[in-house]
Amino acid sequence: FGGRWYRIHTLPVRDEDGDVFAAMGMSQDVTERRTYERELERRVRQQETAAELGHLGLEGYDVDELMTEAAERVSAVLDADYCKVLDLDAESEQLLLRQGVGWDDGVVGEATVSAVEADSQAAYTLASGEPVVVEDLATETRFSGPALLTDHDVRSGISVVIGSSEDPWGILGVHDTDRQVFGDDEVTFVQSVANVLATAIARHSGEQALHRQRERLAALVNLNRTIREITDAVIDRSTRKEIERTVCERLAATESYEFAWVGDVDVASNEVPVRAEAGTGDYLDDVTITVDPDDERGQGPTGRALRTGEMQTTDDVDISDAHDPWRDHVEEYDFHSSAAVPITHADNTYGVLNVYARRPNAFEGQEREVVAQLGEIVGHAIAAAERKQALMSDELVELEFRIQDLFGALDLPAEPRGTITIDHAVPVVGEDFLVYGTTTPDAVDALSALVETLPHWDEVTVDEDASGGT
């Protein structure tokens, strides 16, 4: 009555015959006792909730599921409309609403708040390193509140740091649309849940690191064994095609990698056709890769590896822009990292070996060094096979070379006009040759400049033929 609690005692009053003819009542004000009991029940419920969440964390509960469970229970225990877990991205200075309850559809997993701007309660909490309690956001002077809170009509709440103030992981916040006065017990409860989450996150990160370390060690052992097998196998292969196919098959057969393929450059189109593949399925179908630096399809690992002669790796395909030209195609396949290894020997580049792994960051440290050696091993094997084939063959092999921007590469002043054709080379004395060919009149100056620049060319004589040509 009147906001207070009373305990009523009644007793019957009987006459001489034992019949009840009246009642006697007594009331006792138990408001303080009732308030204490309810407060005690609240504390017990808070402690039980924190303990249960801690037990779930120890059982290896999925971290995101634990975050969702924590948000639901904190909201229920404090009778609040919203609860959220914010994940800090220090590089972008943003906090992602990773898990939560009560928010509008499409907010969880998408909405962000600033980790540094003055209007953010979360930013203020990170900066202070202490729990922040808001009784009425409308009259709050420390910050105005970000759109995430104002758009949901939030008036009161608590926010605490998940993790240490020196190295925070994020923020746990609970909010209500009514004005609430949160006491020390509520703050302690929210902080306890945040500590549970911090412990679970740290354990999960540690387990992930250990798992990655074991995967990397197993991959390194498999890779070293595969390298030995490849080295032994390619020695027995007599053609370049067999060598490239063997390398791809051995790599795709390991537990460490998903698939592999070899490509080289088509000088006419600047595209990179596939020479050998294993385990690729339909991955390379309808995929065009070039070495043209002005084409976005030449900005991927394969194009860069062929242009620079250096190994190119992608640590996480999901967040790297290296595979953007083929993003829709890439997302259909279960790999997260890749390596493009130039196949080289001496000054020759035979192509590029591409290897793909399901593990993110697969090509780091020792594994990167070992994979890089594959390019040299395969290049040496191809060179040896081609030398052996040339020595044992009685066929004449005609080679056609295409040199792009020859005059620019030699820094020649003459403009490369017309056509210069070399038809025959006849040995004369020792290592000297007499070279015959033709040139159009507008290319004579360019030919003369070429002879003056190249040290192994001594002189040139141009004769005009009867038709006016040269």
ZALUMNU-562853 format. One record per residue (C-alpha): x, y, z. Coordinates in nm, 2 decimals, decimal comma, padded with zeros to 4 digits. Example, Ala and Ser with C-alpha at 12.3 -4.5 7.8 and 13.67 -1.06 7.14 Angstrom:
2
@px=01,23	py=-00,45	pz=00,78
@px=01,37	py=-00,11	pz=00,71
***
This chain:
470
@px=00,00	py=00,00	pz=00,00
@px=00,13	py=00,34	pz=-00,09
@px=00,45	py=00,19	pz=-00,23
@px=00,52	py=00,00	pz=00,09
@px=00,50	py=-00,37	pz=00,18
@px=00,30	py=-00,50	pz=00,48
@px=00,25	py=-00,84	pz=00,64
@px=-00,10	py=-00,90	pz=00,77
@px=-00,18	py=-01,15	pz=01,05
@px=-00,54	py=-01,24	pz=01,13
@px=-00,68	py=-01,45	pz=01,42
@px=-01,04	py=-01,57	pz=01,47
@px=-01,23	py=-01,46	pz=01,79
@px=-01,46	py=-01,73	pz=01,93
@px=-01,74	py=-01,73	pz=02,18
@px=-01,80	py=-01,98	pz=02,47
@px=-01,95	py=-02,23	pz=02,22
@px=-01,64	py=-02,21	pz=01,99
@px=-01,82	py=-02,02	pz=01,72
@px=-01,63	py=-01,74	pz=01,54
@px=-01,80	py=-01,41	pz=01,60
@px=-01,51	py=-01,17	pz=01,51
@px=-01,15	py=-01,15	pz=01,38
@px=-00,85	py=-00,98	pz=01,52
@px=-00,59	py=-00,84	pz=01,27
@px=-00,24	py=-00,71	pz=01,30
@px=-00,02	py=-00,55	pz=01,03
@px=00,36	py=-00,52	pz=01,01
@px=00,56	py=-00,29	pz=00,78
@px=00,81	py=-00,52	pz=00,60
@px=00,92	py=-00,28	pz=00,32
@px=01,28	py=-00,28	pz=00,42
@px=01,29	py=-00,66	pz=00,46
@px=01,11	py=-00,71	pz=00,13
@px=01,35	py=-00,46	pz=-00,05
@px=01,65	py=-00,64	pz=00,10
@px=01,51	py=-00,98	pz=-00,01
@px=01,44	py=-00,86	pz=-00,37
@px=01,79	py=-00,71	pz=-00,38
@px=01,94	py=-01,03	pz=-00,26
@px=01,74	py=-01,23	pz=-00,52
@px=01,87	py=-00,99	pz=-00,79
@px=02,23	py=-01,03	pz=-00,68
@px=02,20	py=-01,41	pz=-00,66
@px=02,05	py=-01,41	pz=-01,01
@px=02,33	py=-01,19	pz=-01,14
@px=02,59	py=-01,41	pz=-00,98
@px=02,43	py=-01,73	pz=-01,11
@px=02,41	py=-01,58	pz=-01,46
@px=02,78	py=-01,48	pz=-01,46
@px=02,88	py=-01,82	pz=-01,33
@px=02,67	py=-02,01	pz=-01,58
@px=02,82	py=-01,80	pz=-01,87
@px=03,16	py=-01,87	pz=-01,73
@px=03,09	py=-02,24	pz=-01,73
@px=02,97	py=-02,22	pz=-02,09
@px=03,30	py=-02,05	pz=-02,18
@px=03,50	py=-02,32	pz=-02,01
@px=03,31	py=-02,59	pz=-02,20
@px=03,44	py=-02,45	pz=-02,52
@px=03,12	py=-02,28	pz=-02,63
@px=03,15	py=-02,11	pz=-02,97
@px=03,26	py=-01,75	pz=-02,90
@px=02,98	py=-01,59	pz=-03,11
@px=02,72	py=-01,81	pz=-02,95
@px=02,85	py=-01,72	pz=-02,61
@px=02,83	py=-01,35	pz=-02,70
@px=02,47	py=-01,39	pz=-02,81
@px=02,38	py=-01,59	pz=-02,49
@px=02,55	py=-01,33	pz=-02,27
@px=02,36	py=-01,05	pz=-02,44
@px=02,02	py=-01,23	pz=-02,40
@px=02,09	py=-01,31	pz=-02,03
@px=02,22	py=-00,96	pz=-01,93
@px=01,92	py=-00,80	pz=-02,10
@px=01,68	py=-01,03	pz=-01,91
@px=01,85	py=-01,00	pz=-01,57
@px=01,86	py=-00,62	pz=-01,58
@px=01,52	py=-00,60	pz=-01,75
@px=01,67	py=-00,39	pz=-02,03
@px=01,56	py=-00,35	pz=-02,39
@px=01,90	py=-00,38	pz=-02,56
@px=02,23	py=-00,55	pz=-02,51
@px=02,53	py=-00,54	pz=-02,74
@px=02,88	py=-00,68	pz=-02,79
@px=03,10	py=-00,44	pz=-02,99
@px=03,41	py=-00,57	pz=-03,16
@px=03,70	py=-00,32	pz=-03,19
@px=03,89	py=-00,27	pz=-03,51
@px=04,18	py=-00,06	pz=-03,40
@px=04,30	py=00,01	pz=-03,75
@px=03,97	py=00,16	pz=-03,88
@px=03,89	py=00,30	pz=-03,53
@px=03,55	py=00,15	pz=-03,55
@px=03,34	py=-00,09	pz=-03,33
@px=03,13	py=-00,34	pz=-03,50
@px=02,80	py=-00,45	pz=-03,34
@px=02,90	py=-00,82	pz=-03,36
@px=02,63	py=-00,97	pz=-03,14
@px=02,33	py=-00,83	pz=-02,96
@px=01,96	py=-00,85	pz=-02,87
@px=01,67	py=-00,61	pz=-02,91
@px=01,81	py=-00,41	pz=-03,21
@px=01,62	py=-00,36	pz=-03,53
@px=01,66	py=-00,62	pz=-03,81
@px=01,99	py=-00,58	pz=-04,01
@px=02,17	py=-00,39	pz=-03,73
@px=02,36	py=-00,68	pz=-03,57
@px=02,66	py=-00,77	pz=-03,77
@px=02,64	py=-00,45	pz=-03,98
@px=02,62	py=-00,14	pz=-03,76
@px=02,93	py=00,03	pz=-03,64
@px=03,01	py=00,31	pz=-03,40
@px=03,32	py=00,52	pz=-03,37
@px=03,59	py=00,42	pz=-03,13
@px=03,72	py=00,78	pz=-03,11
@px=03,45	py=01,04	pz=-03,18
@px=03,32	py=01,24	pz=-02,89
@px=02,95	py=01,16	pz=-02,93
@px=03,01	py=00,78	pz=-02,87
@px=02,95	py=00,63	pz=-02,53
@px=03,16	py=00,34	pz=-02,64
@px=03,45	py=00,57	pz=-02,74
@px=03,42	py=00,74	pz=-02,40
@px=03,43	py=00,40	pz=-02,23
@px=03,74	py=00,30	pz=-02,42
@px=03,91	py=00,63	pz=-02,34
@px=03,83	py=00,62	pz=-01,97
@px=03,90	py=00,24	pz=-01,93
@px=03,62	py=00,24	pz=-01,66
@px=03,26	py=00,14	pz=-01,66
@px=03,03	py=00,42	pz=-01,78
@px=02,67	py=00,45	pz=-01,64
@px=02,41	py=00,67	pz=-01,81
@px=02,09	py=00,75	pz=-01,62
@px=01,94	py=00,97	pz=-01,89
@px=02,10	py=01,02	pz=-02,23
@px=01,89	py=01,33	pz=-02,29
@px=02,07	py=01,52	pz=-02,01
@px=02,41	py=01,35	pz=-02,05
@px=02,70	py=01,60	pz=-02,08
@px=02,99	py=01,37	pz=-02,14
@px=02,87	py=01,26	pz=-02,48
@px=02,56	py=01,30	pz=-02,69
@px=02,52	py=00,94	pz=-02,80
@px=02,57	py=00,79	pz=-03,14
@px=02,29	py=00,73	pz=-03,39
@px=02,28	py=00,36	pz=-03,29
@px=02,15	py=00,46	pz=-02,95
@px=01,94	py=00,77	pz=-03,04
@px=01,77	py=00,58	pz=-03,33
@px=01,65	py=00,32	pz=-03,08
@px=01,53	py=00,58	pz=-02,83
@px=01,79	py=00,47	pz=-02,57
@px=01,78	py=00,67	pz=-02,24
@px=01,99	py=00,48	pz=-01,99
@px=02,25	py=00,21	pz=-01,98
@px=02,59	py=00,07	pz=-01,88
@px=02,90	py=00,01	pz=-02,09
@px=03,22	py=-00,16	pz=-01,99
@px=03,54	py=-00,27	pz=-02,16
@px=03,59	py=-00,63	pz=-02,27
@px=03,95	py=-00,71	pz=-02,20
@px=04,21	py=-00,48	pz=-02,04
@px=04,20	py=-00,11	pz=-02,07
@px=04,56	py=-00,12	pz=-02,22
@px=04,46	py=-00,38	pz=-02,49
@px=04,08	py=-00,37	pz=-02,52
@px=03,90	py=-00,63	pz=-02,73
@px=03,57	py=-00,43	pz=-02,74
@px=03,27	py=-00,31	pz=-02,54
@px=02,98	py=-00,48	pz=-02,36
@px=02,68	py=-00,25	pz=-02,33
@px=02,33	py=-00,28	pz=-02,20
@px=02,06	py=-00,01	pz=-02,26
@px=01,70	py=00,07	pz=-02,19
@px=01,44	py=00,31	pz=-02,33
@px=01,33	py=00,41	pz=-01,98
@px=01,53	py=00,61	pz=-01,73
@px=01,69	py=00,36	pz=-01,50
@px=01,92	py=00,41	pz=-01,20
@px=02,19	py=00,14	pz=-01,22
@px=02,38	py=00,07	pz=-00,90
@px=02,72	py=-00,07	pz=-00,82
@px=02,58	py=-00,43	pz=-00,82
@px=02,45	py=-00,39	pz=-01,18
@px=02,78	py=-00,24	pz=-01,29
@px=02,97	py=-00,53	pz=-01,12
@px=02,74	py=-00,78	pz=-01,29
@px=02,80	py=-00,64	pz=-01,64
@px=03,17	py=-00,62	pz=-01,58
@px=03,17	py=-00,98	pz=-01,46
@px=03,01	py=-01,09	pz=-01,78
@px=03,25	py=-00,88	pz=-01,99
@px=03,54	py=-01,06	pz=-01,80
@px=03,38	py=-01,40	pz=-01,89
@px=03,37	py=-01,29	pz=-02,26
@px=03,73	py=-01,16	pz=-02,24
@px=03,85	py=-01,49	pz=-02,10
@px=03,66	py=-01,70	pz=-02,36
@px=03,79	py=-01,47	pz=-02,65
@px=04,15	py=-01,50	pz=-02,52
@px=04,12	py=-01,88	pz=-02,49
@px=03,97	py=-01,90	pz=-02,84
@px=04,24	py=-01,69	pz=-02,98
@px=04,50	py=-01,90	pz=-02,81
@px=04,34	py=-02,22	pz=-02,94
@px=04,32	py=-02,07	pz=-03,29
@px=04,69	py=-01,98	pz=-03,27
@px=04,78	py=-02,32	pz=-03,15
@px=04,57	py=-02,48	pz=-03,42
@px=04,73	py=-02,26	pz=-03,69
@px=05,08	py=-02,35	pz=-03,56
@px=05,00	py=-02,72	pz=-03,58
@px=04,85	py=-02,68	pz=-03,92
@px=05,16	py=-02,49	pz=-04,03
@px=05,39	py=-02,75	pz=-03,89
@px=05,20	py=-03,03	pz=-04,05
@px=05,20	py=-02,84	pz=-04,38
@px=05,57	py=-02,78	pz=-04,36
@px=05,64	py=-03,15	pz=-04,30
@px=05,41	py=-03,25	pz=-04,59
@px=05,56	py=-02,98	pz=-04,81
@px=05,92	py=-03,09	pz=-04,74
@px=05,82	py=-03,45	pz=-04,82
@px=05,64	py=-03,34	pz=-05,13
@px=05,94	py=-03,13	pz=-05,24
@px=06,16	py=-03,44	pz=-05,22
@px=05,91	py=-03,65	pz=-05,41
@px=05,87	py=-03,38	pz=-05,68
@px=06,25	py=-03,35	pz=-05,71
@px=06,29	py=-03,72	pz=-05,75
@px=05,99	py=-03,74	pz=-05,99
@px=06,08	py=-03,46	pz=-06,23
@px=06,43	py=-03,61	pz=-06,28
@px=06,26	py=-03,90	pz=-06,45
@px=06,03	py=-03,69	pz=-06,67
@px=06,15	py=-03,62	pz=-07,02
@px=05,93	py=-03,33	pz=-07,12
@px=05,82	py=-03,00	pz=-06,98
@px=05,45	py=-03,11	pz=-07,00
@px=05,52	py=-03,41	pz=-06,78
@px=05,72	py=-03,21	pz=-06,53
@px=05,45	py=-02,95	pz=-06,49
@px=05,17	py=-03,21	pz=-06,46
@px=05,37	py=-03,40	pz=-06,20
@px=05,42	py=-03,10	pz=-05,98
@px=05,05	py=-03,00	pz=-05,99
@px=04,94	py=-03,35	pz=-05,91
@px=05,18	py=-03,40	pz=-05,62
@px=05,08	py=-03,06	pz=-05,46
@px=04,71	py=-03,12	pz=-05,50
@px=04,74	py=-03,47	pz=-05,35
@px=04,87	py=-03,33	pz=-05,02
@px=04,65	py=-03,25	pz=-04,72
@px=04,80	py=-02,90	pz=-04,70
@px=04,68	py=-02,77	pz=-05,04
@px=04,36	py=-02,77	pz=-05,24
@px=04,48	py=-02,75	pz=-05,60
@px=04,76	py=-02,62	pz=-05,82
@px=04,81	py=-02,51	pz=-06,18
@px=05,09	py=-02,39	pz=-06,41
@px=05,05	py=-02,11	pz=-06,67
@px=05,28	py=-01,92	pz=-06,90
@px=05,25	py=-01,60	pz=-07,11
@px=05,10	py=-01,59	pz=-07,46
@px=05,31	py=-01,30	pz=-07,60
@px=05,06	py=-01,23	pz=-07,87
@px=04,77	py=-01,16	pz=-07,63
@px=04,95	py=-01,11	pz=-07,30
@px=04,71	py=-01,36	pz=-07,15
@px=04,82	py=-01,65	pz=-06,92
@px=04,68	py=-01,98	pz=-07,05
@px=04,69	py=-02,30	pz=-06,84
@px=04,96	py=-02,55	pz=-06,92
@px=04,89	py=-02,80	pz=-06,64
@px=04,65	py=-02,84	pz=-06,35
@px=04,53	py=-03,07	pz=-06,08
@px=04,24	py=-03,05	pz=-05,84
@px=04,11	py=-02,73	pz=-06,00
@px=03,77	py=-02,86	pz=-06,10
@px=03,59	py=-02,58	pz=-06,29
@px=03,79	py=-02,31	pz=-06,11
@px=03,98	py=-02,20	pz=-06,42
@px=03,69	py=-02,22	pz=-06,66
@px=03,60	py=-01,88	pz=-06,81
@px=03,88	py=-01,71	pz=-06,61
@px=04,11	py=-01,48	pz=-06,80
@px=04,44	py=-01,37	pz=-06,65
@px=04,69	py=-01,13	pz=-06,81
@px=05,03	py=-00,98	pz=-06,75
@px=04,91	py=-00,64	pz=-06,88
@px=04,97	py=-00,39	pz=-06,59
@px=04,70	py=-00,16	pz=-06,72
@px=04,44	py=-00,44	pz=-06,71
@px=04,27	py=-00,52	pz=-06,38
@px=04,30	py=-00,89	pz=-06,46
@px=04,68	py=-00,84	pz=-06,47
@px=04,69	py=-00,70	pz=-06,11
@px=04,64	py=-01,04	pz=-05,95
@px=04,91	py=-01,26	pz=-05,80
@px=04,98	py=-01,44	pz=-06,12
@px=05,03	py=-01,13	pz=-06,33
@px=05,25	py=-00,96	pz=-06,07
@px=05,46	py=-01,27	pz=-06,03
@px=05,53	py=-01,29	pz=-06,40
@px=05,61	py=-00,92	pz=-06,43
@px=05,83	py=-00,89	pz=-06,12
@px=05,99	py=-01,24	pz=-06,12
@px=05,90	py=-01,26	pz=-05,75
@px=05,67	py=-01,48	pz=-05,55
@px=05,33	py=-01,33	pz=-05,48
@px=05,11	py=-01,44	pz=-05,19
@px=04,75	py=-01,37	pz=-05,07
@px=04,71	py=-01,42	pz=-04,70
@px=04,33	py=-01,41	pz=-04,69
@px=04,14	py=-01,41	pz=-05,01
@px=03,82	py=-01,29	pz=-04,83
@px=03,97	py=-00,95	pz=-04,75
@px=04,23	py=-00,91	pz=-05,01
@px=04,16	py=-00,71	pz=-05,33
@px=04,41	py=-00,92	pz=-05,53
@px=04,13	py=-01,15	pz=-05,65
@px=03,86	py=-00,89	pz=-05,70
@px=03,84	py=-00,92	pz=-06,08
@px=03,73	py=-01,28	pz=-06,02
@px=03,55	py=-01,23	pz=-05,69
@px=03,22	py=-01,40	pz=-05,79
@px=03,41	py=-01,70	pz=-05,92
@px=03,65	py=-01,72	pz=-05,63
@px=03,37	py=-01,73	pz=-05,37
@px=03,25	py=-02,06	pz=-05,50
@px=03,57	py=-02,24	pz=-05,40
@px=03,69	py=-02,33	pz=-05,05
@px=04,04	py=-02,17	pz=-05,03
@px=04,16	py=-01,87	pz=-04,83
@px=04,52	py=-01,82	pz=-04,93
@px=04,73	py=-01,86	pz=-05,25
@px=05,09	py=-01,84	pz=-05,38
@px=05,20	py=-01,75	pz=-05,73
@px=05,56	py=-01,88	pz=-05,78
@px=05,76	py=-01,78	pz=-06,09
@px=05,92	py=-02,09	pz=-06,26
@px=06,27	py=-01,97	pz=-06,34
@px=06,62	py=-02,10	pz=-06,43
@px=06,91	py=-01,87	pz=-06,49
@px=06,76	py=-01,57	pz=-06,67
@px=06,47	py=-01,76	pz=-06,81
@px=06,11	py=-01,75	pz=-06,69
@px=05,91	py=-02,05	pz=-06,80
@px=05,58	py=-01,95	pz=-06,64
@px=05,42	py=-01,94	pz=-06,29
@px=05,31	py=-02,21	pz=-06,05
@px=04,99	py=-02,13	pz=-05,85
@px=04,91	py=-02,31	pz=-05,53
@px=04,60	py=-02,27	pz=-05,31
@px=04,54	py=-02,36	pz=-04,95
@px=04,22	py=-02,37	pz=-04,73
@px=04,42	py=-02,22	pz=-04,45
@px=04,45	py=-01,83	pz=-04,42
@px=04,81	py=-01,71	pz=-04,40
@px=04,93	py=-02,04	pz=-04,53
@px=05,23	py=-01,90	pz=-04,71
@px=05,43	py=-01,74	pz=-04,43
@px=05,77	py=-01,80	pz=-04,27
@px=05,94	py=-02,13	pz=-04,35
@px=05,65	py=-02,25	pz=-04,56
@px=05,69	py=-01,95	pz=-04,79
@px=06,06	py=-02,01	pz=-04,83
@px=06,01	py=-02,38	pz=-04,91
@px=05,73	py=-02,30	pz=-05,16
@px=05,95	py=-02,04	pz=-05,33
@px=06,21	py=-02,31	pz=-05,39
@px=05,96	py=-02,50	pz=-05,61
@px=05,99	py=-02,24	pz=-05,88
@px=06,37	py=-02,29	pz=-05,91
@px=06,34	py=-02,67	pz=-05,88
@px=06,08	py=-02,69	pz=-06,16
@px=06,26	py=-02,43	pz=-06,37
@px=06,59	py=-02,63	pz=-06,34
@px=06,41	py=-02,96	pz=-06,43
@px=06,24	py=-02,80	pz=-06,74
@px=06,58	py=-02,65	pz=-06,86
@px=06,75	py=-02,98	pz=-06,82
@px=06,47	py=-03,17	pz=-07,00
@px=06,48	py=-02,92	pz=-07,29
@px=06,86	py=-02,94	pz=-07,32
@px=06,85	py=-03,32	pz=-07,32
@px=06,58	py=-03,31	pz=-07,58
@px=06,77	py=-03,07	pz=-07,80
@px=07,09	py=-03,28	pz=-07,78
@px=06,91	py=-03,61	pz=-07,87
@px=06,69	py=-03,46	pz=-08,14
@px=06,78	py=-03,46	pz=-08,51
@px=06,51	py=-03,21	pz=-08,58
@px=06,56	py=-02,85	pz=-08,67
@px=06,38	py=-02,62	pz=-08,43
@px=06,28	py=-02,28	pz=-08,55
@px=06,23	py=-02,02	pz=-08,27
@px=06,03	py=-01,70	pz=-08,31
@px=06,10	py=-01,41	pz=-08,08
@px=05,88	py=-01,12	pz=-08,01
@px=06,05	py=-00,82	pz=-07,84
@px=05,82	py=-00,55	pz=-07,73
@px=05,95	py=-00,19	pz=-07,76
@px=06,30	py=-00,29	pz=-07,87
@px=06,41	py=00,06	pz=-07,96
@px=06,28	py=00,20	pz=-07,63
@px=06,46	py=-00,07	pz=-07,43
@px=06,79	py=00,02	pz=-07,61
@px=06,72	py=00,39	pz=-07,57
@px=06,76	py=00,45	pz=-07,94
@px=06,68	py=00,80	pz=-08,08
@px=06,54	py=00,67	pz=-08,41
@px=06,17	py=00,61	pz=-08,44
@px=06,09	py=00,25	pz=-08,52
@px=05,93	py=00,30	pz=-08,86
@px=05,88	py=00,05	pz=-09,14
@px=05,99	py=-00,31	pz=-09,14
@px=06,33	py=-00,48	pz=-09,09
@px=06,35	py=-00,85	pz=-09,18
@px=06,65	py=-01,08	pz=-09,12
@px=06,65	py=-01,37	pz=-09,36
@px=06,98	py=-01,55	pz=-09,35
@px=07,30	py=-01,57	pz=-09,14
@px=07,61	py=-01,72	pz=-09,31
@px=07,92	py=-01,80	pz=-09,11
@px=08,24	py=-01,64	pz=-09,27
@px=08,55	py=-01,65	pz=-09,05
@px=08,57	py=-01,78	pz=-08,69
@px=08,26	py=-01,66	pz=-08,50
@px=08,17	py=-01,39	pz=-08,76
@px=07,85	py=-01,41	pz=-08,96
@px=07,73	py=-01,23	pz=-09,26
@px=07,36	py=-01,14	pz=-09,22
@px=07,12	py=-01,09	pz=-09,51
@px=06,79	py=-00,93	pz=-09,50
@px=06,56	py=-00,65	pz=-09,63
@px=06,43	py=-00,33	pz=-09,50
@px=06,17	py=-00,08	pz=-09,62
@px=06,31	py=00,27	pz=-09,70
@px=06,15	py=00,43	pz=-09,40
@px=06,33	py=00,19	pz=-09,17
@px=06,69	py=00,25	pz=-09,29
@px=06,77	py=00,51	pz=-09,03
@px=06,64	py=00,29	pz=-08,75
@px=06,85	py=00,00	pz=-08,89
@px=07,16	py=00,22	pz=-08,89
@px=07,09	py=00,33	pz=-08,53
@px=07,05	py=-00,03	pz=-08,43
@px=07,38	py=-00,13	pz=-08,58
@px=07,56	py=00,15	pz=-08,40
@px=07,41	py=00,05	pz=-08,06
@px=07,45	py=-00,32	pz=-08,07
@px=07,82	py=-00,41	pz=-07,99
@px=07,82	py=-00,74	pz=-08,18
@px=07,71	py=-00,57	pz=-08,51
@px=07,99	py=-00,41	pz=-08,69
@px=07,84	py=-00,24	pz=-09,00
@px=07,55	py=-00,24	pz=-09,24
@px=07,53	py=-00,19	pz=-09,61
@px=07,20	py=-00,10	pz=-09,78
@px=07,15	py=-00,16	pz=-10,15
@px=06,85	py=-00,04	pz=-10,34
@px=06,69	py=-00,30	pz=-10,56
@px=06,54	py=-00,25	pz=-10,90
@px=06,18	py=-00,21	pz=-10,77
@px=06,28	py=00,08	pz=-10,55
@px=06,30	py=-00,13	pz=-10,23
@px=06,62	py=-00,18	pz=-10,02
***
